[in-house]
Amino acid sequence: MSFQKACKDIFTGCEGSMVIEMEQNRTPLLDAVEDLIDTKPAYFRIPGHRLNRGISSRWTKNTGDLIFSYDVTETPLTDDLHAPGGAIEEAQKLLSDLYGADESFFLVNGTTCGNEAMILSAAFEGQEIMVARNAHKSAMMGLVLSGAVPVYVMPSTIADWGIQGEIAPEGVRALFREHPHCTALFLVSPTYYGICSNLREIAEICHENNALLLVDEAHGGHLYFDGEAAADRRRGALQCGADICVQSMHKVTGALTQSSVLHIKNHGVRSEVLSRVAQNLHLVQSTSPSYLLMISLDCARYELAMHGECMYEKAAGLAESARSRINGIVGFRCFGKADGCVFDETRLVISARGLGLSGFALDELLFETYGVNVELSDHENVLAIVTYANEAQDLERLVGACAEIGAAYRGQGGENDTRVIMERVHFPGLPKQCITPRQAYFSAKKEVSWADAIGKISGQVLAPYPPGIPVLYPGEMISPEAWAYIEDFRKKGRHIHGAGKNGKLEWIKIIV
Ligand SMILES: Cc1ncc(COP(=O)(O)O)c(C=O)c1O
């Protein structure tokens, strides 16, 4: 049963109508928790703050206390994430219906735990699994848990922007020839920067090779609502043939931080793996999942079902207008259609290289002088994520700040200006893998000075953050190239995961 719903409201702020399933008009978990609150229980369960009574007034004086009543636990009314048979089961079913999955799961430990569970399910100790080298470090954690042997596939480089691009289907095909026993391919699409791989073709290649396509779609849960993507590759992973995908609903939709979802679609390939996923999610998730997070997933799904296309359109429209205005500022440019990639139009990749400003420097200026917070920066670019919840005035501030920076810095810069990009960044090639991430994780290690680390076998991960893509995995030889790449981040004082307690990367753990 379906009906037309005019979707102009304060949530989306845009007009339009879409056909939605009547069923999607429900929020079973929100309703169940409200039913529990309505019983005005004498509460002797966990959590100890007793609904809205026990949270510090230091906090509630600003927020009010009602929201804390929703922080409850498993009861006969509120179901159990680890054995769902009521409200959570219904909410997850609505989610899988919306996304076209066979089965969907709420995750309360982010896409991080979903990626771990995917890899843990897909490959046992000693089995080969193909992993995109631009994968988030949660893939490495999955490899440590499973003991699988990674076979890395390199993404393309978009040299003009100093960023990594798509995973090419030809590269995947060639690697399957060399490693026909890979049980799965794990990749990220879209990337942090919004670059989409040709998942349809890659899914076919995987399935021809009796391998699963596992997609880290942390940044892509909104793409399913891009009405114009129907004919191109900017479509959701499930629509393109992925077997499992994970989405950070907190990154691009209205769910709270840490709230993600995992979807399964059975294509008849390695079906036994799919049945292991639920069990492996128990391994990587809390036994006390937060109801605030799960309710936020239920409500985010509801809003997408009601207004998803409007929400996407609004974000894409705001981003497109900002893109064209920033492109008009001398010294600035934005990644766009002319760069020849399929990309998520709601991502704004902005470079002020024309002014001699690195992405890091631009980020600092935007933050410190204009209060404009972008998601991340690199040597060349800053990345702004535009969502349905941004308003035109946010983009005004971004564009206005770029215009002022453009006026201030035109004609400045030069060799002695530390903000100037002296050279383009080259991503290091694949370091030699000496032992698997799991073997490395459990091996004896010692610390050596970072300055003396070249040629040693790394006992740890090193990943500039964000985006959290490891340059070195545990068990890999520290090549001069990888060392120099990380050293550049270290010298600039950038945040590196694995850089020790003081973050200065004075020492590194190596395998003894
Ligand atoms: C590509 C990618 N995958 C996974 C993650 C981890 O997601 P979460 O923060 O939901 O755990 C991130 C986080 O930034 C990411 O960028």
Ligand as a Chemical Component Dictionary entry (heavy atoms), coordinates in Angstrom:
data_LIG
# 
_chem_comp.id                   LIG 
_chem_comp.type                 NON-POLYMER 
_chem_comp.pdbx_formal_charge   0 
_chem_comp.three_letter_code    LIG 
# 
loop_
_chem_comp_atom.comp_id 
_chem_comp_atom.atom_id 
_chem_comp_atom.alt_atom_id 
_chem_comp_atom.type_symbol 
_chem_comp_atom.charge 
_chem_comp_atom.model_Cartn_x 
_chem_comp_atom.model_Cartn_y 
_chem_comp_atom.model_Cartn_z 
_chem_comp_atom.pdbx_ordinal 
LIG C1 C1 C 0 35.528 4.983 4.794  1  
LIG C2 C2 C 0 35.254 4.837 6.250  2  
LIG N1 N1 N 0 34.903 3.642 6.724  3  
LIG C3 C3 C 0 34.633 3.449 8.020  4  
LIG C4 C4 C 0 34.721 4.483 8.911  5  
LIG C5 C5 C 0 34.392 4.231 10.339 6  
LIG O1 O1 O 0 33.056 4.597 10.511 7  
LIG P1 P1 P 0 32.384 4.865 11.923 8  
LIG O2 O2 O 0 32.865 6.193 12.379 9  
LIG O3 O3 O 0 30.924 4.856 11.627 10 
LIG O4 O4 O 0 32.800 3.765 12.832 11 
LIG C6 C6 C 0 35.095 5.751 8.474  12 
LIG C7 C7 C 0 35.218 6.855 9.423  13 
LIG O5 O5 O 0 35.561 7.956 9.112  14 
LIG C8 C8 C 0 35.371 5.937 7.100  15 
LIG O6 O6 O 0 35.722 7.125 6.615  16 
# 
loop_
_chem_comp_bond.comp_id 
_chem_comp_bond.atom_id_1 
_chem_comp_bond.atom_id_2 
_chem_comp_bond.value_order 
_chem_comp_bond.pdbx_ordinal 
LIG C1 C2 SING 1  
LIG C2 N1 SING 2  
LIG C2 C8 DOUB 3  
LIG N1 C3 DOUB 4  
LIG C3 C4 SING 5  
LIG C4 C5 SING 6  
LIG C4 C6 DOUB 7  
LIG C5 O1 SING 8  
LIG O1 P1 SING 9  
LIG P1 O2 DOUB 10 
LIG P1 O3 SING 11 
LIG P1 O4 SING 12 
LIG C6 C7 SING 13 
LIG C6 C8 SING 14 
LIG C7 O5 DOUB 15 
LIG C8 O6 SING 16 
# 
